Amino acid sequence: MSETTARQGAAVRARAEIDLDALRSNVRTLRALLAPGTALMAVVKADGYGHGAVPCARAAVQAGATWLGTATPHEALALRADAGLPDDVRIMCWLWTPGGPWQEAIEAGLDVSVSGMWALREVEDAARRAGRPARVQLKADTGLGRNGCQPGPDWHELVGAALDAERAGLLRITGLWSHFACADEPGHPSIAAQLTVFREMTAYAEERGVRPEVRHIANSPATLTLPEAHYDLVRAGIALYGLSPSPELGTPADHGLRPVMTLSASLALVKRVPGGHGVSYGHRYTTPGDTTLGLVPLGYADGIPRHASSNGLVLVDGKWRTVAGRIAMDQFAVDLGGDEPPAGAEAVLFGPGDGGEPTAEDWAQAAGTIGYEIVTRVGARVPRVYVNE
Ligand SMILES: *Cc1c(COP(=O)(O)O)cnc(C)c1O
């Protein structure tokens, strides 16, 4: 971080520093795991897992991602409009509801996912209105039990109808794809079972005449641990942002990944209090003796999980301090044990960990959740400060 940025950063209540060099390095690390013909999709849904979709998309493309993925069509349309990306960068979105912006998506050249007949019919109508073919990826439910078309008669009907529409010039079937349920638990029997069903469902479609540009099923954990699932494209989300998909898969460093976000705040107040003083709503913490309290101006409105009350960790002045009592909407306290850093001193909630600070995974464990949720929920009230652009 340049000194200017540091001073500007210090002037704000709190900031999420986003290290785009780390993101680019993570993209290169992931690409090194792929066979030469396999492409990387950078998943930037949910505002880039809280990191900012546009800057992260640009950095990922700079480092060699050739696809971008979002959940909603609105996210994908915004990327196409705002990110200034080369036209040959493909953007795919997969979570549609009836009445969605199909025509806009077709006009923007997005790849749209279709999981059932209602969606195929809406795509066909929109393609007629747009006067150009849609790029459609058929999604198979190979066992996740969420979105996607069931194997068997449902898949046969969907593939047949999509081929009819392709012959009519309304669409091109650009992809066949699916999603894992338990890829973050290596050896889980559902992984091999889903791969078998995926092979069967893609083989059926290809026998009927589908010629997809890409077949894909791998998310971050499968990208890191399951080369046989890479196919033509892998869809990496959390690994791009430098977090491990789960503690069972090791730390980010075990995979050569570096966390991209550092969340910190300036202490709003440091004060002396006597022993026996209740702290924050419900007085769930009482000072054990004379001590000092530091006030961290971040709360659950900023995405700091209330479930981490009395548990979350913060680095202040070189020491780990535990959240004292409840995390409120805008603020929480830490017991500084008599130390008196000045108001404005930096409190680091999480980062890569190599400056001694806790990690997003530490917060996930303190709150009983996953690292994905910790970074994604950092609220809009926290400015993102981009470094190494
Ligand atoms: C979010 C998402 C991904 C990325 O998952 P990670 O575990 O973050 O890599 C991939 N595919 C689909 C369909 C998703 O919804």
The ligand as an SDF file (V2000), in Angstrom:
LIG
                    3D

 15 15  0  0  0  0  0  0  0  0999 V2000
  -20.9780  -19.7870   -6.5000 C   0  0  0  0  0  0  0  0  0  0  0  0
  -20.8690  -20.8090   -7.5530 C   0  0  0  0  0  0  0  0  0  0  0  0
  -19.6000  -21.2780   -7.9620 C   0  0  0  0  0  0  0  0  0  0  0  0
  -18.3200  -20.9130   -7.2550 C   0  0  0  0  0  0  0  0  0  0  0  0
  -18.2110  -21.7100   -6.0930 O   0  0  0  0  0  0  0  0  0  0  0  0
  -16.8770  -21.6330   -5.2000 P   0  0  0  0  0  0  0  0  0  0  0  0
  -17.0380  -22.7310   -4.2280 O   0  0  0  0  0  0  0  0  0  0  0  0
  -16.9010  -20.2810   -4.5520 O   0  0  0  0  0  0  0  0  0  0  0  0
  -15.7560  -21.8000   -6.1250 O   0  0  0  0  0  0  0  0  0  0  0  0
  -19.5440  -22.1510   -9.0290 C   0  0  0  0  0  0  0  0  0  0  0  0
  -20.6710  -22.5420   -9.6650 N   0  0  0  0  0  0  0  0  0  0  0  0
  -21.9020  -22.1430   -9.2840 C   0  0  0  0  0  0  0  0  0  0  0  0
  -23.0930  -22.6300   -9.9990 C   0  0  0  0  0  0  0  0  0  0  0  0
  -22.0430  -21.2710   -8.2190 C   0  0  0  0  0  0  0  0  0  0  0  0
  -23.2700  -20.8780   -7.8420 O   0  0  0  0  0  0  0  0  0  0  0  0
  1  2  1  0
  2  3  1  0
  2 14  2  0
  3  4  1  0
  3 10  2  0
  4  5  1  0
  5  6  1  0
  6  7  2  0
  6  8  1  0
  6  9  1  0
 10 11  1  0
 11 12  2  0
 12 13  1  0
 12 14  1  0
 14 15  1  0
M  END
$$$$
